[in-house]
Every structure is written in C-alpha cells, then in structure tokens.
C-alpha cells in the first residue's frame, strides 16, 4: 500500500468515526471511540482495553486505560443506535453491488480465561471448534454476493447467569435483562429488522437455529422465506446435511424436521 492509499484510508476512517460519533452522545466520547476502534483494527491479538490503551497512548497508558474503561463500561451510549448508524453508512455501499439477498442468523464465540465477563460460561465456541469458556453473541446480518453487514448483535446470557443475582449485580446487568434462548434472540432481531424496513432477503440459519420449530413458524407468519439446516448441530459433531425450507404463510414442506 503506497502513502497515498494510506492517507486515503486514514481520511475515510476519520470520516466514518465522525459519523458514528454523532450518535454516542457527549462530544468527549468521540476521542475514546476513535481510539477504541483503532485498537480493534490493530494487529494485536488481544483486543481488551489494557493492550488497546498501550497501543493508542503509549505515553499515558494508565490514563488511557481509565478513559477506555469508562467509555466501554460506564458511558450510556446505545449500541442499537450505533448499529443503526453503521447500517445507514454502509448499506448503500453494499447495495451498490446488488440488492440484499439473504438475512443470516448466526452466533460468534469469544474465548475467555476468567469467569467475570457477562455471560461467560462453558459453551460451544466457533473460534475453538469445541466447547470452551467463552462469551457468545447472536447476530443478524444482511448479505449479497459482494459482502455482508451485521445489523443486530446481542450477547447471549446463559440461564445460570440470568439466575445468579450476585454475579448480575457485580457485572451491572440491568434487572430488565432476562434469559432468552438464542432462537428467541434471533426472532427479536428479525422483528426489529422488519420494523426498521430493512430490505428483505431469504433467512439462512444453521441447525442450532433451524431445529427450533417455533422460530420457523414465526418466520412463516412474518411472511419470510427461509432455508434452515435441521440435522445434528455443531455441538454434536457437525450438520448431517438435513435441510428444510419455508415460505411466508405456507406450511412447512413434508419431511421438514419439527422441533
């Protein structure tokens, strides 16, 4: 990459952060937003606040650490508003290469060493390819052949976490946050995407979601077409190749697996 390309990329990055920064409230949050995003995009394998502080402010690491901790853990900006702004910025670029073709339901695991991060528990982690100590986030992405874009992202809180009042208080989990299964989270995200009038696509989901009969029924009621794996899920050694499909307001075809 030549110097002109580097300069252009930096200019585009600053413009992007400036736009996103418009929905995070107080102007003082824009600097830590920029530094945090810079750290996430950097080469360091560890993406937690401490190494990001060391990379983005090597001469004042301690103060930067506190600033980023406050921004991530204490500031009251809305992650939903940030995602909506990102969608507003990025979706036109995606659609310039073709209309939205698919809505993808999926989840992502983040390996963790400790037990204090919200939602951390022994559960399946895609990065590890097996069960391990991790956090898991459920996401909904829109996609075409050119690219995909997450439009919803929510941390899954296992049942043992939702019932542990002491852990919830220590981690500042609001009382309004209740236990929801991953398919329930996905359905909530789908409904929010419909309410936001996001261009529809065929809903794609692996067996961990496709086996849930209520999710499939709700998708049909909402008028959405889906293709779902219904065979053995990842926790049982990979999909067997069993699939089913459905179309809005139509009964599931004969042979589709019921949950």
Buried (B, 14 or more C-beta within 10 A) or exposed (E): EEEEEEEEEEEEBEEBBEEBBEBBBEEEBBBBBBBBBBBEEEEEEEEEBEBBBBBBBEEEBEEBBEBBBEBBEEBEBEEEBBBBBBBEBBBEEBBEEEEBBBBBBBBBBBEBEEEEBBBBBEBBBBEEEEBBBBBBBBBBBBBBEEBBBBBBBBBBBBEEBBEBEEBBEEBEBEEEBEEBBBBBBBBBBBEBBBEEEBBBBBBBBBBBBBBBBEBBBBBBEBEBBBBBBBBBBBEEEEBEEBBBBBBEEEEBEEEBBEE
